[in-house]
Amino acid sequence: MLPKPVHVVNEGLAFLLELLALVLLAVWGFRTGSNVAVHVLLGLGAPALMVVVWGAFAAPRARFRVPLAGVLAVKAVVFGAATAAGYAAGWHAFAIVFGVVAALNTVVAAFDRESLKNTAARAAAESAP
């Protein structure tokens, strides 16, 4: 379990990474395609798809509860797509750093959340009659 200040910073970083993923997908979308309609469709559609998928499976209050492995798979796909989109848009160094930081943050957050869940379950079991 992470110390409280580190936990808060890591959760804040996770939110920032989610916002950056939206930006990377939008930048890629607006730069991809051969005409304005395709630019707008991809520039708005790619981030919108990310929001729908994230909200359905990976958000703290996700519409569908999936096991941790499923959440991690969704995050890997979303962050991987955002990394690839940023790289394809020409932001090579930024995309690589983003991908590495997103992967590390996701792993640390997963272990921290599981640790918190296990600590809460253990405390509940100890206080039960």
C-alpha positions as CSV (number, residue, x, y, z in Angstrom):
1,M,0.0,0.0,0.0
2,L,1.4,3.4,-1.0
3,P,1.6,6.2,1.6
4,K,-1.4,8.5,1.3
5,P,0.5,11.4,-0.4
6,V,2.1,9.1,-3.0
7,H,-1.3,7.5,-3.6
8,V,-2.9,10.9,-4.2
9,V,-0.1,12.0,-6.6
10,N,-0.4,8.7,-8.5
11,E,-4.1,9.0,-8.9
12,G,-3.7,12.6,-10.1
13,L,-1.1,11.4,-12.6
14,A,-3.5,8.7,-13.8
15,F,-6.2,11.4,-14.5
16,L,-3.6,13.5,-16.3
17,L,-2.6,10.5,-18.4
18,E,-6.3,9.9,-19.3
19,L,-6.6,13.5,-20.5
20,L,-3.3,13.3,-22.5
21,A,-4.6,10.1,-24.1
22,L,-7.6,12.1,-25.3
23,V,-5.4,14.8,-26.7
24,L,-3.1,12.4,-28.5
25,L,-6.1,10.6,-30.1
26,A,-7.6,13.9,-31.1
27,V,-4.4,15.3,-32.6
28,W,-3.9,12.1,-34.6
29,G,-7.5,12.2,-35.8
30,F,-7.4,15.8,-36.9
31,R,-4.1,15.1,-38.8
32,T,-5.3,11.9,-40.5
33,G,-7.3,11.6,-43.6
34,S,-7.6,13.4,-46.9
35,N,-10.4,15.9,-46.3
36,V,-12.0,18.0,-43.7
37,A,-14.9,15.6,-43.0
38,V,-12.4,12.8,-42.2
39,H,-10.3,15.0,-40.1
40,V,-13.3,16.1,-38.0
41,L,-14.8,12.6,-37.8
42,L,-11.5,11.0,-36.6
43,G,-10.5,14.0,-34.5
44,L,-13.7,13.9,-32.5
45,G,-14.6,10.2,-33.0
46,A,-11.3,8.6,-31.7
47,P,-11.4,10.5,-28.3
48,A,-15.2,9.9,-28.1
49,L,-14.7,6.1,-28.6
50,M,-12.0,6.2,-25.9
51,V,-14.4,7.9,-23.5
52,V,-17.1,5.3,-24.1
53,V,-14.8,2.3,-23.7
54,W,-13.1,3.8,-20.7
55,G,-16.4,4.7,-19.0
56,A,-17.8,1.3,-19.7
57,F,-14.9,-0.8,-18.5
58,A,-12.0,1.0,-16.9
59,A,-13.4,4.0,-14.9
60,P,-13.7,3.7,-11.1
61,R,-17.6,3.7,-11.6
62,A,-17.5,1.7,-14.8
63,R,-20.9,0.7,-16.3
64,F,-19.7,-2.9,-16.5
65,R,-17.7,-4.5,-13.7
66,V,-14.9,-6.6,-15.1
67,P,-12.0,-8.4,-13.3
68,L,-8.7,-6.5,-12.8
69,A,-7.2,-8.3,-15.8
70,G,-10.0,-6.9,-18.0
71,V,-9.5,-3.4,-16.7
72,L,-5.8,-3.7,-17.3
73,A,-6.4,-5.0,-20.8
74,V,-8.7,-2.0,-21.6
75,K,-6.2,0.4,-20.2
76,A,-3.4,-1.3,-22.2
77,V,-5.4,-1.0,-25.4
78,V,-6.4,2.7,-24.8
79,F,-3.0,3.8,-23.7
80,G,-1.4,1.8,-26.4
81,A,-3.7,3.4,-29.0
82,A,-2.9,6.8,-27.7
83,T,0.8,6.1,-27.8
84,A,0.6,4.9,-31.3
85,A,-1.6,7.9,-32.3
86,G,0.9,10.3,-30.8
87,Y,3.8,8.6,-32.6
88,A,1.9,8.6,-35.9
89,A,1.1,12.3,-35.5
90,G,4.8,13.0,-35.3
91,W,5.1,13.5,-31.5
92,H,7.7,10.7,-31.3
93,A,9.5,11.4,-28.1
94,F,6.4,12.6,-26.3
95,A,4.5,9.5,-27.3
96,I,7.2,7.2,-26.1
97,V,7.5,9.0,-22.8
98,F,3.7,9.0,-22.5
99,G,3.5,5.2,-23.1
100,V,6.2,4.4,-20.6
101,V,4.8,6.7,-17.9
102,A,1.2,5.3,-18.6
103,A,2.4,1.7,-18.2
104,L,4.3,2.4,-15.0
105,N,1.4,4.4,-13.5
106,T,-1.1,1.7,-14.4
107,V,1.0,-1.0,-12.8
108,V,1.6,1.0,-9.6
109,A,-2.1,2.0,-9.4
110,A,-3.2,-1.6,-9.9
111,F,-1.0,-2.9,-7.1
112,D,-2.0,0.0,-4.8
113,R,-5.7,-0.5,-5.4
114,E,-5.5,-4.3,-4.8
115,S,-3.5,-3.7,-1.7
116,L,-6.1,-1.2,-0.4
117,K,-8.9,-3.6,-1.3
118,N,-7.1,-6.5,0.6
119,T,-6.4,-4.2,3.6
120,A,-10.1,-3.2,3.8
121,A,-11.3,-6.8,3.5
122,R,-8.8,-7.9,6.2
123,A,-10.1,-5.1,8.5
124,A,-13.7,-6.1,7.9
125,A,-13.0,-9.7,8.6
126,E,-11.2,-8.8,11.8
127,S,-14.0,-6.6,13.1
128,A,-16.8,-9.2,12.2
129,P,-18.1,-11.1,15.3
